[in-house]
Amino acid sequence: MNGKNHFWINAKIYLYAVVKWLGAAAVTGLLCGLIGTLFHVGVERVTELRMTHPWLLYLLPLLGIAVVGSYKLCRVEGVGTDSILEEVHSGRGVSLTLLPAIFFSTVLTHLGGGSVGREGAALQMGGAIGYQSARLFHMDESDKRTTTTVGMAAFFSALFGTPMAATVFAMEITNVGRVYYAQMFPCLVAALTAYGVSLLLGVEPTAFAVSVPELEPVMLLRVTLLAVLCAYLSVLFCETIHAAGKLAAKRLPNPWLRAVLGGCVIVLLTLLLGTTDYNGAGMPIISAAVTRGQAQPAAFVCKLIFTAVTLAAGFKGGEVVPSFFVGATFGCVAGPLLGIPSGFAAAVGLVAVFCGAVNCPLASTFLALELFGSQGLIYFAMACTLSFVFSGYSGIYSSQRILYDKLKAQYINVQTNHHYTGTEKESL
């Protein structure tokens, strides 16, 4: 084979790959952008409805029955974000009926004031759309796993308006320590497509105005101390949520009863505290902490309890926005004690707790860049790096695998939260 023929053969291979992924990513991004926008508007509207009609909180136990019923009706009981990560690991497949189940269940949870976010639903719906897009294009098993990742990136981007963070997050989240760069082009195309669709349909990207101090050694040391504290807080966040879920499933195996009782507990806690700050996603509280440097001292503890109870009861949503809340409010309170401006400390806390919970330092750094701007990039990168290291091997998602030791270049292949899943470290 002469050089000219070799060149044209390679050109055809690369052209085919580009066209294939452009088509698949564009279709996936378009669908995720449309459905993601509809989902975003749905959550926003029911949240506004609950704020203007506080009595809707008392419907939460009944809405829990509807959530359980929708999953049984769609035959996706027990399917969650971990199931999407398992699809990327092993190609088990994702049922399309997960899409309406998680969509309506999350909206109902927000309507009743359950303490959840949106990104868990985003990853699940995006993964389901991506997998079905791969089937539409008759892709092989490897490409189906990639397209599942592409859908996760697209839906995350549509909801938060952070296409770079969404791209890297989808690539990092499954196997910590191993990134398949072949996924970057389709993930970025899909994320940008979904982002563009959401902008056209009127969804404002999430962003905060933060005053960042000058880069100097003393402040960097202070941020380092805050990052380490946030790393341990992320461990507490993950351990509490997993322990609550395990305890609830053991003590209340009936999902209907678990949802009703969990809803009642949330109602009672809300009445006891006399505030609805910890119901729903809590974005106004996050914004107040970051932009105005205002947060109640115990806000991060209350939000953690509300979120753990909500998820343990079987309500649907996600853990990422609650982790934003916990990190931002903790940083806002702890930062001034370390000599850090409260608003900036809240921003650092937000990304540091998020990073420790999801084990994605690159995605967390990109998230900080897109949420807060580039001025404090060194501070945010340091905070994410330290939180990643000091958070150990815990995490929100138990199907996540940490392939390399966080302290040295050594293959360990440990499943996140292995003490909950029963798996142990494997040697090379």
ChimeraX attribute file (.defattr): number of C-alpha atoms within 10 A of each C-alpha:
attribute: neighborCount
match mode: 1-to-1
recipient: residues
	/A:1	5
	/A:2	6
	/A:3	8
	/A:4	8
	/A:5	10
	/A:6	10
	/A:7	10
	/A:8	11
	/A:9	12
	/A:10	11
	/A:11	12
	/A:12	11
	/A:13	10
	/A:14	12
	/A:15	11
	/A:16	12
	/A:17	12
	/A:18	14
	/A:19	11
	/A:20	15
	/A:21	20
	/A:22	17
	/A:23	17
	/A:24	24
	/A:25	29
	/A:26	22
	/A:27	19
	/A:28	34
	/A:29	36
	/A:30	24
	/A:31	23
	/A:32	37
	/A:33	31
	/A:34	18
	/A:35	24
	/A:36	30
	/A:37	24
	/A:38	17
	/A:39	22
	/A:40	19
	/A:41	16
	/A:42	19
	/A:43	24
	/A:44	15
	/A:45	15
	/A:46	20
	/A:47	22
	/A:48	13
	/A:49	15
	/A:50	20
	/A:51	15
	/A:52	10
	/A:53	10
	/A:54	12
	/A:55	11
	/A:56	16
	/A:57	24
	/A:58	16
	/A:59	17
	/A:60	28
	/A:61	27
	/A:62	16
	/A:63	24
	/A:64	31
	/A:65	19
	/A:66	19
	/A:67	26
	/A:68	23
	/A:69	17
	/A:70	19
	/A:71	20
	/A:72	13
	/A:73	12
	/A:74	16
	/A:75	14
	/A:76	18
	/A:77	15
	/A:78	11
	/A:79	15
	/A:80	20
	/A:81	22
	/A:82	19
	/A:83	19
	/A:84	27
	/A:85	28
	/A:86	18
	/A:87	24
	/A:88	24
	/A:89	16
	/A:90	11
	/A:91	18
	/A:92	15
	/A:93	19
	/A:94	23
	/A:95	16
	/A:96	16
	/A:97	15
	/A:98	23
	/A:99	21
	/A:100	14
	/A:101	24
	/A:102	26
	/A:103	23
	/A:104	20
	/A:105	24
	/A:106	25
	/A:107	26
	/A:108	25
	/A:109	30
	/A:110	32
	/A:111	26
	/A:112	28
	/A:113	30
	/A:114	33
	/A:115	30
	/A:116	30
	/A:117	27
	/A:118	26
	/A:119	22
	/A:120	23
	/A:121	30
	/A:122	31
	/A:123	26
	/A:124	29
	/A:125	32
	/A:126	33
	/A:127	38
	/A:128	26
	/A:129	30
	/A:130	33
	/A:131	32
	/A:132	21
	/A:133	23
	/A:134	21
	/A:135	15
	/A:136	10
	/A:137	13
	/A:138	11
	/A:139	17
	/A:140	10
	/A:141	18
	/A:142	12
	/A:143	19
	/A:144	24
	/A:145	26
	/A:146	27
	/A:147	32
	/A:148	32
	/A:149	32
	/A:150	37
	/A:151	37
	/A:152	37
	/A:153	38
	/A:154	41
	/A:155	38
	/A:156	31
	/A:157	32
	/A:158	36
	/A:159	29
	/A:160	24
	/A:161	26
	/A:162	25
	/A:163	30
	/A:164	19
	/A:165	26
	/A:166	30
	/A:167	30
	/A:168	25
	/A:169	25
	/A:170	27
	/A:171	26
	/A:172	22
	/A:173	23
	/A:174	27
	/A:175	23
	/A:176	23
	/A:177	18
	/A:178	14
	/A:179	15
	/A:180	10
	/A:181	10
	/A:182	10
	/A:183	20
	/A:184	19
	/A:185	16
	/A:186	28
	/A:187	35
	/A:188	23
	/A:189	24
	/A:190	38
	/A:191	35
	/A:192	27
	/A:193	25
	/A:194	35
	/A:195	32
	/A:196	20
	/A:197	22
	/A:198	28
	/A:199	16
	/A:200	12
	/A:201	13
	/A:202	11
	/A:203	20
	/A:204	14
	/A:205	18
	/A:206	13
	/A:207	17
	/A:208	17
	/A:209	15
	/A:210	20
	/A:211	17
	/A:212	19
	/A:213	14
	/A:214	11
	/A:215	13
	/A:216	9
	/A:217	9
	/A:218	10
	/A:219	16
	/A:220	19
	/A:221	14
	/A:222	17
	/A:223	25
	/A:224	21
	/A:225	16
	/A:226	25
	/A:227	30
	/A:228	23
	/A:229	21
	/A:230	35
	/A:231	30
	/A:232	17
	/A:233	24
	/A:234	31
	/A:235	22
	/A:236	17
	/A:237	30
	/A:238	23
	/A:239	19
	/A:240	17
	/A:241	22
	/A:242	21
	/A:243	14
	/A:244	20
	/A:245	18
	/A:246	14
	/A:247	12
	/A:248	21
	/A:249	16
	/A:250	10
	/A:251	9
	/A:252	15
	/A:253	11
	/A:254	11
	/A:255	19
	/A:256	20
	/A:257	16
	/A:258	23
	/A:259	29
	/A:260	20
	/A:261	19
	/A:262	26
	/A:263	30
	/A:264	19
	/A:265	18
	/A:266	27
	/A:267	21
	/A:268	13
	/A:269	17
	/A:270	18
	/A:271	12
	/A:272	9
	/A:273	11
	/A:274	9
	/A:275	10
	/A:276	17
	/A:277	18
	/A:278	27
	/A:279	25
	/A:280	27
	/A:281	29
	/A:282	19
	/A:283	17
	/A:284	11
	/A:285	18
	/A:286	27
	/A:287	22
	/A:288	18
	/A:289	28
	/A:290	29
	/A:291	17
	/A:292	17
	/A:293	24
	/A:294	19
	/A:295	23
	/A:296	13
	/A:297	13
	/A:298	12
	/A:299	18
	/A:300	24
	/A:301	13
	/A:302	17
	/A:303	25
	/A:304	23
	/A:305	18
	/A:306	24
	/A:307	30
	/A:308	25
	/A:309	25
	/A:310	28
	/A:311	23
	/A:312	22
	/A:313	29
	/A:314	25
	/A:315	31
	/A:316	30
	/A:317	31
	/A:318	25
	/A:319	29
	/A:320	22
	/A:321	23
	/A:322	29
	/A:323	33
	/A:324	26
	/A:325	31
	/A:326	29
	/A:327	29
	/A:328	37
	/A:329	35
	/A:330	30
	/A:331	34
	/A:332	32
	/A:333	26
	/A:334	21
	/A:335	24
	/A:336	15
	/A:337	13
	/A:338	16
	/A:339	13
	/A:340	22
	/A:341	19
	/A:342	28
	/A:343	29
	/A:344	28
	/A:345	31
	/A:346	35
	/A:347	32
	/A:348	33
	/A:349	38
	/A:350	32
	/A:351	30
	/A:352	38
	/A:353	36
	/A:354	35
	/A:355	32
	/A:356	36
	/A:357	31
	/A:358	28
	/A:359	34
	/A:360	25
	/A:361	28
	/A:362	18
	/A:363	25
	/A:364	29
	/A:365	25
	/A:366	25
	/A:367	25
	/A:368	27
	/A:369	20
	/A:370	20
	/A:371	21
	/A:372	23
	/A:373	16
	/A:374	13
	/A:375	15
	/A:376	20
	/A:377	17
	/A:378	13
	/A:379	24
	/A:380	29
	/A:381	21
	/A:382	20
	/A:383	30
	/A:384	33
	/A:385	23
	/A:386	24
	/A:387	33
	/A:388	29
	/A:389	18
	/A:390	19
	/A:391	26
	/A:392	21
	/A:393	21
	/A:394	25
	/A:395	26
	/A:396	26
	/A:397	23
	/A:398	20
	/A:399	23
	/A:400	26
	/A:401	25
	/A:402	24
	/A:403	20
	/A:404	17
	/A:405	17
	/A:406	18
	/A:407	9
	/A:408	7
	/A:409	9
	/A:410	12
	/A:411	16
	/A:412	17
	/A:413	19
	/A:414	21
	/A:415	26
	/A:416	25
	/A:417	23
	/A:418	17
	/A:419	11
	/A:420	14
	/A:421	11
	/A:422	8
	/A:423	12
	/A:424	14
	/A:425	13
	/A:426	11
	/A:427	9
	/A:428	7
